[in-house]
């Protein structure tokens, strides 16, 4: 029963998010006080909210598995499963893209790709969103706040 509940995309996603926030919080405990402040300010509430979301999704999934779906709900369940798989796939693509090419270069391309390919938005909306993503990341974080962002493993390997 537990493995069937865990196989539902909502419960699995909630578990992954909870584990991400929990690990970020635990890692931040070992940082110096000045460096730990921001990860803890985000990690502690994120861990609490992630746990609440995990419990809520678990309860819903347990209730849904106890009820046999009738014939009219089967297409809806298949569509939900397809949407969950697409969501997890896009999360993996974003993670790999950011890991390989960094925030500055991968984020605009990934936002454009998600909107244009994944959500079937118009080319205009997708391009504007990608350009605005680059403007915010480069203009606000790099230029205004002078925060060095992760450059990506491939770009570091190529230019080192």
KAQUISUL-V926068 format. One line per field, one symbol per residue. phi: phi as a letter, one per 40 degrees, with the letter a starting at -180 (. if undefined). burial: # if it has 9 or more other C-alpha atoms within 8 Angstrom, else .. A space follows every 10 residues. Layout:
BEGIN
phi: ???
burial: ???
END
This chain:
BEGIN
phi: .ccccccccc cccccccccc cccccccccc ccdcccdccc cccccccccc cccccccccc ccccccbccc cccccccccc cccccccccc cccccccccc bgccccdccc cdccccccbf cccccccccc cccccccccc cccccfcccc cgccccccbc
burial: ....##.##. #####.###. ##.##..#.. #...##..## ..##.##..# #.##..##.. ##........ ...#...... #..##..#.# ...#..#### ########## ######.... #...###.## ########## ###.....#. ###.##....
END
